[in-house]
């Protein structure tokens, strides 16, 4: 008797279980898609930040090189003027 009630109960809720399963799968798929999009965005942002840092370092090296050249030229000119 108990088995029949349990079977009837399971049979009654079977369509609802299927619907819940479908909804949960769709929700998980959506969350997975969102995670992948967020990861791609974070990777792009990291790449952009890396490029900016490289450009800043390059500009700093160029400025340092130019300042060194200016200092060398300036001290050379001062030496020439003192003679």
C-alpha positions in Angstrom: 0.0 0.0 0.0 2.8 2.4 0.9 4.6 1.7 -2.3 1.5 2.6 -4.4 1.1 5.9 -2.6 4.8 6.8 -3.1 4.6 5.8 -6.8 1.4 7.9 -7.2 3.1 10.8 -5.5 6.2 10.5 -7.7 4.0 10.2 -10.8 2.0 13.2 -9.8 5.1 15.4 -9.4 7.1 14.0 -12.3 6.1 16.8 -14.8 6.9 19.5 -12.1 10.3 17.8 -11.5 11.0 17.9 -15.2 10.0 21.6 -15.4 12.2 22.5 -12.4 15.1 20.6 -13.9 14.7 22.5 -17.2 14.5 25.8 -15.3 17.6 25.0 -13.2 19.5 24.0 -16.3 18.7 27.2 -18.1 19.6 29.2 -15.0 23.0 27.4 -14.6 23.7 27.9 -18.3 23.0 31.6 -18.0 25.3 31.8 -15.0 28.0 30.0 -16.8 27.7 32.3 -19.8 27.8 35.3 -17.4 31.0 33.9 -15.8 32.6 33.4 -19.1 31.8 37.0 -20.2 33.1 38.4 -16.9 36.3 36.4 -17.3 36.8 37.6 -20.9 36.2 41.2 -19.7 38.7 40.8 -16.9 41.3 39.4 -19.3 40.8 42.3 -21.7 41.1 44.8 -18.9 44.3 43.1 -17.7 45.7 43.2 -21.2 44.8 46.9 -21.5 46.4 47.7 -18.2 49.6 45.8 -19.2 49.8 47.8 -22.4 49.3 51.0 -20.5 52.1 50.1 -18.1 54.4 49.2 -20.9 53.8 52.5 -22.6 54.3 54.4 -19.4 57.6 52.6 -18.8 58.7 53.3 -22.4 57.9 57.0 -22.0 59.8 57.1 -18.7 62.8 55.5 -20.3 62.7 58.0 -23.2 62.3 60.9 -20.8 65.3 59.6 -18.7 67.3 59.2 -21.9 66.4 62.7 -23.1 67.2 64.2 -19.7 70.6 62.4 -19.7 71.3 63.7 -23.2 70.3 67.2 -22.1 72.5 67.1 -19.0 75.5 65.8 -21.1 74.9 68.5 -23.7 74.5 71.2 -21.0 77.7 70.2 -19.1 79.6 70.0 -22.4 78.4 73.5 -23.4 79.4 74.9 -19.9 82.9 73.3 -20.4 83.2 74.9 -23.8 82.2 78.3 -22.4 84.8 78.2 -19.6 87.7 77.7 -22.0 
